[in-house]
Amino acid sequence: MRKLTLLFLLIVVSLSVSMGQSMNYGYDGPFPDTNKVKLPFGVINGGMGVDPEGKVWMQAYTNVTGDTIIGPAGTYISVRPVYVYKPDGTPATFSPIRILSAGGVTDTLHSRLGYGGTINPKTGNFVGAWGSVAYKPGALFWEINYKTGAGVTRILNPAGLTTNSPASVAVNADGEYFLSGVLGGIAGQILNPDGSAGTQYAAGVAAIGRSMAVSPNGNDVYLPRFTTAPPMTYIYHSDNTRSRIAFSLVLPSRLLPSIRRQGMSG
């Protein structure tokens, strides 16, 4: 009986390996198909996600092709929109998104660099981050309804994030926003799903970086920073996300990319 059980396990393992190895991927060309769709935006800087309907959201960092709208004074205003494409590569009916409104406030997405975005796993909505090139009035975040392209939640100059240059944005399974600055020395901030101030996961994040991620339960925050020597990813960990006491541990430099772990425990 023991031999039969062992043989069965070996067959299951072999089938699993075989099935895994049969999943071959190949380059399928650009998305969207540039022979059919002209990409109007510049560099994509981390602002990308796939919603529950399979639509692909792209947020440009710069405007290099002159995407503009006509302002109230009749002048052209350069904008940095969000572009949305269906799975077949054709634009969504509401793409591009140049103007967003929520709570009686309207923003034209101009004079701001696009600092990245992600999909909110709780709502399926796209969350984008913009920075003000004039250093006023601060960082801007919008959550956008993935079905309609309409604004849902607007967060301007959130408490605890004392910078106009956010390092993208990350969202956990509960819909909480995790924020950080591009530059070092800025606190790592958590916002509640409604955009109100929550707590901090770090009193100050070192070095410079433009991206971040968070685990679904919110207990691990990942921040790649490229000005350390060597470049490394900071991990902020908590066993109890409501009470945080920080300590640090630098792993051996032979581990590339290097990781610096900031642990928090309640």
C-alpha positions as CSV (number, residue, x, y, z in Angstrom):
1,M,0.0,0.0,0.0
2,R,2.9,2.4,0.9
3,K,4.5,1.7,-2.5
4,L,1.2,2.4,-4.3
5,T,0.8,5.7,-2.4
6,L,4.4,6.7,-3.3
7,L,3.8,5.8,-7.0
8,F,0.6,7.9,-7.0
9,L,2.4,10.9,-5.6
10,L,5.2,10.5,-8.2
11,I,2.6,10.5,-11.0
12,V,0.9,13.6,-9.6
13,V,4.2,15.4,-9.3
14,S,5.3,14.4,-12.8
15,L,2.0,15.6,-14.3
16,S,2.3,18.9,-12.4
17,V,5.8,19.5,-13.7
18,S,4.7,18.4,-17.2
19,M,1.7,20.8,-17.2
20,G,3.8,23.6,-15.9
21,Q,6.5,23.1,-18.6
22,S,3.8,23.1,-21.3
23,M,2.9,26.7,-20.5
24,N,5.1,28.3,-23.1
25,Y,5.0,32.0,-23.7
26,G,6.0,33.8,-26.8
27,Y,6.2,37.5,-27.9
28,D,2.8,38.5,-29.3
29,G,3.7,41.9,-30.6
30,P,3.1,45.4,-29.2
31,F,0.0,46.3,-27.3
32,P,-2.1,47.9,-28.5
33,D,-1.2,47.1,-32.1
34,T,0.7,50.2,-33.3
35,N,-0.4,49.4,-36.9
36,K,-4.0,50.1,-35.9
37,V,-3.7,52.5,-32.9
38,K,-1.3,55.4,-32.6
39,L,0.0,55.7,-29.1
40,P,-0.3,59.4,-28.2
41,F,1.6,59.2,-24.9
42,G,5.2,59.3,-23.7
43,V,7.1,57.1,-21.3
44,I,5.0,54.8,-19.1
45,N,6.4,55.1,-15.6
46,G,4.8,52.3,-13.6
47,G,1.2,53.6,-14.3
48,M,-0.3,50.3,-15.6
49,G,-2.8,47.8,-14.6
50,V,-5.4,45.3,-15.8
51,D,-9.0,45.6,-14.5
52,P,-11.5,42.8,-13.9
53,E,-12.8,43.2,-17.4
54,G,-9.4,42.7,-18.9
55,K,-9.0,46.3,-20.0
56,V,-5.4,47.6,-19.8
57,W,-4.8,51.0,-18.1
58,M,-1.8,53.1,-19.0
59,Q,-0.7,56.3,-17.4
60,A,2.1,58.3,-19.1
61,Y,4.9,60.0,-17.1
62,T,5.4,62.7,-19.7
63,N,3.6,64.2,-22.6
64,V,5.8,64.1,-25.6
65,T,3.3,64.1,-28.4
66,G,1.3,67.2,-27.5
67,D,-1.9,65.7,-26.1
68,T,-3.9,68.9,-25.4
69,I,-7.3,70.3,-24.6
70,I,-8.6,73.8,-25.0
71,G,-8.8,75.8,-21.8
72,P,-11.3,78.4,-20.7
73,A,-9.2,81.2,-22.2
74,G,-9.1,79.5,-25.5
75,T,-5.5,78.4,-25.1
76,Y,-4.2,74.9,-25.5
77,I,-3.3,73.0,-22.3
78,S,-0.9,70.1,-22.3
79,V,-2.4,67.1,-20.4
80,R,-1.2,63.8,-19.0
81,P,-4.2,61.5,-19.3
82,V,-4.9,57.9,-18.5
83,Y,-5.4,55.7,-21.5
84,V,-7.5,52.6,-21.4
85,Y,-7.6,49.7,-24.0
86,K,-9.9,46.8,-24.3
87,P,-8.3,43.3,-24.5
88,D,-8.4,43.4,-28.3
89,G,-6.3,46.6,-28.2
90,T,-9.0,49.0,-29.2
91,P,-9.5,52.1,-27.0
92,A,-12.3,52.0,-24.3
93,T,-15.2,54.3,-25.0
94,F,-14.1,56.7,-22.2
95,S,-10.4,56.7,-23.2
96,P,-8.4,58.9,-22.9
97,I,-9.3,60.3,-19.4
98,R,-8.3,63.9,-19.3
99,I,-10.7,65.4,-16.8
100,L,-11.9,63.8,-13.5
101,S,-14.7,64.9,-11.1
102,A,-15.8,63.8,-7.7
103,G,-17.3,65.4,-4.6
104,G,-18.0,68.7,-6.5
105,V,-14.3,69.1,-7.5
106,T,-13.0,68.8,-11.0
107,D,-9.3,68.2,-12.1
108,T,-7.9,68.6,-15.5
109,L,-4.9,66.4,-15.6
110,H,-2.4,69.0,-16.8
111,S,0.9,70.5,-15.6
112,R,1.5,67.3,-13.6
113,L,3.8,64.5,-14.2
114,G,2.3,61.0,-14.0
115,Y,3.9,59.2,-11.2
116,G,2.4,55.7,-11.6
117,G,-0.7,53.8,-10.7
118,T,-2.2,50.4,-10.0
119,I,-5.5,48.5,-9.8
120,N,-7.3,48.5,-6.4
121,P,-7.9,44.8,-5.8
122,K,-11.0,45.5,-3.6
123,T,-12.9,47.6,-6.2
124,G,-11.1,46.8,-9.5
125,N,-10.7,50.5,-10.1
126,F,-7.5,52.1,-11.3
127,V,-5.7,54.4,-8.8
128,G,-3.3,56.9,-10.4
129,A,-0.8,59.3,-8.9
130,W,0.3,62.7,-10.2
131,G,2.8,65.2,-9.0
132,S,2.7,69.0,-9.3
133,V,5.6,70.5,-11.2
134,A,5.0,73.7,-9.4
135,Y,5.4,72.0,-6.0
136,K,1.9,73.2,-5.2
137,P,-0.6,72.1,-4.0
138,G,1.0,68.7,-3.5
139,A,0.6,65.1,-4.7
140,L,-2.7,64.2,-6.3
141,F,-4.4,60.7,-6.3
142,W,-7.5,59.6,-8.2
143,E,-9.4,56.4,-8.0
144,I,-11.2,55.8,-11.3
145,N,-14.2,53.6,-11.9
146,Y,-13.0,50.8,-14.2
147,K,-16.4,50.4,-15.8
148,T,-17.2,54.0,-16.6
149,G,-13.9,56.0,-16.4
150,A,-15.5,58.4,-13.9
151,G,-13.8,59.7,-10.8
152,V,-14.5,57.9,-7.6
153,T,-12.2,59.2,-4.9
154,R,-9.9,62.3,-5.1
155,I,-7.0,62.7,-2.7
156,L,-5.0,65.9,-2.8
157,N,-2.0,66.6,-0.7
158,P,-2.7,63.7,1.7
159,A,-1.8,64.0,5.4
160,G,1.6,62.6,6.2
161,L,3.0,62.7,2.6
162,T,4.9,65.9,2.6
163,T,5.9,65.9,-1.1
164,N,4.6,66.6,-4.5
165,S,6.4,63.6,-5.9
166,P,4.8,60.3,-4.9
167,A,6.5,57.0,-5.6
168,S,3.4,55.6,-7.4
169,V,0.8,54.1,-5.1
170,A,0.0,50.6,-3.8
171,V,-3.3,49.2,-2.6
172,N,-4.0,46.2,-0.4
173,A,-7.0,43.8,-0.4
174,D,-8.9,46.0,2.0
175,G,-8.6,49.0,-0.3
176,E,-6.1,50.9,1.9
177,Y,-3.7,53.2,0.0
178,F,0.0,52.9,0.7
179,L,2.1,55.9,-0.2
180,S,5.7,57.0,-0.2
181,G,7.8,59.8,-1.7
182,V,10.2,59.6,-4.6
183,L,12.9,61.3,-2.5
184,G,14.3,60.0,0.7
185,G,13.4,61.1,4.2
186,I,9.6,61.1,3.7
187,A,7.3,59.1,5.8
188,G,5.6,56.0,4.5
189,Q,1.9,56.7,4.8
190,I,-1.2,54.6,4.9
191,L,-4.6,56.0,3.9
192,N,-8.0,54.5,4.7
193,P,-10.2,53.3,1.7
194,D,-12.1,56.6,1.8
195,G,-8.8,58.5,1.5
196,S,-8.6,59.7,5.1
197,A,-5.4,59.5,7.0
198,G,-4.5,56.2,8.6
199,T,-1.2,55.4,10.1
200,Q,2.5,55.2,9.0
201,Y,4.4,52.1,8.1
202,A,7.7,54.1,8.2
203,A,8.8,57.3,9.9
204,G,11.1,58.0,6.9
205,V,12.1,56.0,3.8
206,A,15.7,56.4,2.7
207,A,17.1,57.0,-0.8
208,I,15.2,57.5,-4.1
209,G,12.7,55.3,-5.8
210,R,9.7,55.5,-8.1
211,S,7.7,52.4,-7.4
212,M,6.2,50.4,-4.6
213,A,4.0,47.4,-3.9
214,V,2.1,45.9,-0.9
215,S,1.0,42.4,0.0
216,P,-2.7,41.7,-0.1
217,N,-2.9,41.6,3.7
218,G,-1.0,44.9,4.0
219,N,1.7,43.3,6.2
220,D,4.6,43.7,3.7
221,V,5.4,46.9,1.9
222,Y,8.1,46.8,-0.9
223,L,10.0,49.9,-1.9
224,P,12.7,49.6,-4.6
225,R,15.3,52.4,-4.1
226,F,17.9,52.9,-6.8
227,T,20.4,55.4,-5.1
228,T,21.6,53.0,-2.5
229,A,24.9,51.1,-3.0
230,P,24.0,48.6,-4.2
231,P,20.4,49.4,-5.2
232,M,18.1,47.5,-2.9
233,T,14.4,47.0,-2.1
234,Y,13.2,48.0,1.4
235,I,10.7,45.7,3.0
236,Y,8.5,47.1,5.8
237,H,6.9,44.2,7.7
238,S,4.3,44.0,10.4
239,D,2.7,41.2,12.2
240,N,0.2,43.7,13.6
241,T,-0.5,46.5,11.2
242,R,-2.0,48.7,13.9
243,S,1.1,48.9,16.1
244,R,4.5,49.4,14.6
245,I,7.9,49.4,16.2
246,A,10.7,49.6,13.6
247,F,14.0,47.8,13.5
248,S,16.3,47.1,10.5
249,L,18.3,44.3,9.2
250,V,20.5,44.4,6.1
251,L,20.8,41.1,4.3
252,P,24.2,40.0,2.9
253,S,25.3,42.0,-0.2
254,R,25.6,38.9,-2.3
255,L,21.8,38.8,-2.5
256,L,21.0,40.9,-5.6
257,P,18.9,42.8,-5.7
258,S,19.7,43.6,-2.1
259,I,16.9,43.8,0.4
260,R,16.7,45.9,3.6
261,R,14.0,44.8,5.9
262,Q,12.2,47.0,8.3
263,G,10.2,45.0,10.8
264,M,7.3,46.1,12.9
265,S,5.6,44.1,15.6
266,G,2.8,44.9,17.9
